[in-house]
Amino acid sequence: MSSVLVVLVLVGSLTGTAPAFCRAEDDQSSVRRATALLQDVRSASFPELAHVDIQVRPFKSDSDYFRTRFSLSRYASLRKMRFYIEVNPLVFERGAPEAGVRAIMAHELQHVHYLSRRNRIGLLSLARLASGNYTIRFERSADLGAIARGYGAGLSQYRAWLYKNVPAPALKEKRRDYFSPEEIAAIESVLKEQPNALRYWQKHIPRSLAGIQKGVPAK
């Protein structure tokens, strides 16, 4: 390591801000790790997405760690759609459990699965994500898809970690929009007795633990 490099690293440590090249390296490392996870989870659980163009890129946030976007330039130019799974490098720095990160990758791939099946007009419906009600349906539906593919335990681990790694103002929103560990456990318990509950819940997204425990209403 050159003397200049040593000085820059020390300055970053003393001031609490990493040099730009260090942050860039952290971003690239996170992208590589997330890309490997994407490829692994897609191969194992989402064979229908084998030919969908999905890339990973970093983003910064204090309260979000993963999110899914589609390419606006490709949307506008009518080219084949490209989807992005964006990763916040802090998810690795803060020690999110490996099984939890795999599960949240499955959650994001559920979003890609949903979006990739919609035409360009249908994609405009994402504007409704500004509505809290639509956000709940969108995110909890992706949770149900990940649970159905076997990622319930990891998803529960991720949420338990998440609750400790978001600012207090964001915690209420996370509990509202996504299933909690207790709700995930209840979903898996009900599914053992009522496998058809999954199809019902996809149409009638449960909003509470009590709603989940009711299972499927008798006809």
C-alpha positions in Angstrom: 0.0 0.0 0.0 1.4 3.4 -1.0 2.0 6.1 1.6 -0.7 8.3 0.0 -3.2 5.5 0.3 -2.3 4.9 3.9 -2.9 8.6 4.7 -6.2 8.6 3.0 -7.4 5.5 4.8 -6.3 7.0 8.1 -8.0 10.3 7.5 -11.2 8.4 6.6 -11.0 6.5 9.8 -10.4 9.5 12.0 -13.1 11.7 10.5 -15.7 8.9 10.3 -16.0 9.3 6.5 -14.5 6.8 4.2 -12.6 8.1 1.1 -14.6 8.0 -2.1 -12.6 5.2 -3.6 -13.2 3.1 -0.4 -17.0 3.7 -0.7 -16.9 2.8 -4.3 -15.1 -0.5 -3.5 -17.6 -1.2 -0.8 -20.4 -0.7 -3.3 -18.8 -3.0 -5.9 -18.2 -5.7 -3.3 -21.9 -5.5 -2.2 -23.0 -5.6 -5.8 -20.8 -8.7 -6.4 -22.2 -10.5 -3.3 -25.8 -9.6 -4.2 -25.3 -10.7 -7.8 -24.1 -14.1 -6.7 -27.1 -14.4 -4.4 -29.4 -13.3 -7.2 -28.0 -15.9 -9.6 -28.2 -18.6 -6.9 -31.8 -17.9 -5.8 -33.0 -17.4 -9.3 -31.5 -20.7 -10.4 -32.9 -22.6 -7.4 -36.4 -21.0 -7.1 -37.2 -18.9 -10.1 -36.5 -20.8 -13.3 -39.2 -18.8 -15.1 -37.0 -15.7 -14.8 -34.0 -17.4 -16.5 -34.2 -15.2 -19.5 -35.3 -12.0 -17.8 -32.7 -9.2 -17.8 -32.0 -8.5 -14.2 -29.0 -6.5 -12.9 -27.9 -5.4 -9.4 -26.8 -1.9 -8.5 -26.1 -0.1 -5.2 -28.2 2.6 -3.6 -28.0 4.6 -0.3 -30.7 4.7 2.3 -31.0 4.9 6.1 -34.1 2.7 6.2 -34.2 0.5 3.1 -31.8 -2.2 2.1 -33.3 -3.8 -1.0 -35.7 -2.5 -3.7 -36.7 -3.4 -7.2 -36.9 -1.0 -10.2 -37.2 -1.2 -14.0 -35.3 0.7 -16.6 -37.1 3.9 -17.6 -35.0 4.4 -20.7 -35.9 0.9 -22.0 -39.5 1.5 -21.1 -39.6 4.7 -23.1 -37.7 3.3 -26.1 -39.8 0.1 -26.3 -36.7 -2.1 -26.0 -36.6 -5.4 -24.0 -37.3 -4.5 -20.4 -34.4 -4.6 -17.9 -35.0 -4.9 -14.1 -32.8 -3.8 -11.3 -32.5 -5.2 -7.8 -30.9 -2.4 -5.8 -28.8 -3.3 -2.8 -27.8 -1.0 0.1 -24.2 -2.0 1.1 -25.1 -1.4 4.7 -27.1 -4.7 4.7 -23.8 -6.6 4.6 -21.9 -4.1 6.8 -24.5 -4.4 9.5 -24.4 -8.2 9.5 -27.8 -9.2 8.1 -28.2 -13.0 8.4 -27.3 -14.9 5.3 -30.6 -16.9 5.2 -32.4 -13.6 5.7 -30.6 -11.9 2.7 -31.4 -14.9 0.5 -35.0 -14.7 1.5 -35.3 -11.0 0.8 -33.7 -11.6 -2.6 -36.5 -14.1 -3.2 -38.9 -11.3 -2.1 -37.4 -9.0 -4.7 -37.5 -11.6 -7.4 -41.2 -12.0 -6.7 -41.5 -8.4 -7.6 -39.6 -9.0 -10.8 -41.8 -12.0 -11.6 -44.9 -9.8 -11.1 -43.5 -6.9 -13.1 -42.1 -8.9 -16.0 -45.5 -10.4 -16.7 -47.1 -7.0 -17.2 -47.2 -5.0 -20.3 -45.9 -1.4 -20.4 -49.3 0.0 -19.7 -49.6 -2.3 -16.7 -46.3 -1.1 -15.4 -47.8 2.4 -15.0 -49.8 0.9 -12.1 -46.7 1.2 -10.0 -47.6 4.9 -9.7 -50.1 3.7 -7.1 -47.3 2.7 -4.8 -47.6 6.2 -3.5 -50.8 4.9 -1.9 -50.2 3.1 1.4 -52.9 0.6 0.7 -51.4 -0.5 -2.6 -47.9 -0.7 -1.0 -49.2 -3.1 1.6 -50.7 -5.3 -1.1 -47.6 -5.1 -3.3 -45.1 -6.0 -0.5 -47.2 -8.6 1.4 -48.0 -10.3 -1.9 -44.2 -10.6 -2.6 -43.8 -12.0 1.0 -46.4 -14.6 0.3 -44.7 -15.6 -2.9 -41.3 -16.0 -1.1 -42.9 -18.0 1.7 -44.6 -20.3 -0.9 -41.2 -21.0 -2.4 -39.7 -22.0 0.9 -38.2 -18.8 2.2 -40.4 -18.2 5.2 -37.8 -19.0 7.9 -35.2 -16.7 6.3 -37.8 -14.0 5.8 -38.6 -14.1 9.5 -34.9 -13.8 10.3 -34.5 -10.9 8.0 -37.5 -9.0 9.6 -36.2 -9.6 13.1 -32.8 -8.1 12.0 -34.5 -5.3 10.1 -36.5 -4.1 13.1 -33.2 -3.5 14.9 -31.5 -1.7 11.9 -34.0 1.0 10.8 -34.6 4.4 12.4 -37.5 4.4 14.9 -39.8 6.5 12.6 -39.5 3.9 9.9 -40.3 0.9 12.1 -44.0 1.4 12.1 -44.0 1.6 8.3 -42.0 -1.7 8.0 -44.4 -3.5 10.4 -47.4 -2.2 8.4 -46.1 -3.0 4.9 -44.5 -6.4 5.5 -45.3 -9.5 7.4 -43.7 -9.7 10.9 -41.9 -12.9 12.2 -45.1 -13.7 14.2 -47.3 -13.4 11.1 -44.9 -15.4 9.0 -45.0 -18.2 11.6 -48.8 -18.1 11.6 -48.9 -18.2 7.8 -46.8 -21.3 7.7 -48.8 -22.9 10.4 -52.1 -22.3 8.6 -50.7 -23.5 5.3 -49.9 -26.9 6.8 -53.6 -27.4 7.5 -55.1 -25.3 4.6 -52.7 -25.3 1.6 -55.4 -23.5 -0.4 -55.1 -20.5 2.0 -52.2 -19.2 -0.1 -54.4 -18.6 -3.2 -57.1 -17.0 -1.0 -54.5 -14.7 0.7 -53.1 -13.6 -2.7 -56.6 -12.2 -3.4 -57.3 -11.1 0.1 -54.0 -9.9 1.6 -54.2 -10.4 5.4 -53.4 -7.2 7.4 -53.0 -8.7 10.9 -52.0 -11.7 12.9 -55.7 -12.3 13.7 -56.6 -12.2 10.1 -54.0 -14.8 9.3 -55.1 -17.1 12.1 -58.6 -17.2 10.7 -57.4 -19.1 7.7 -59.8 -19.5 4.8 -63.4 -18.8 5.5 -65.7 -21.8 5.2 -67.8 -21.7 2.0 
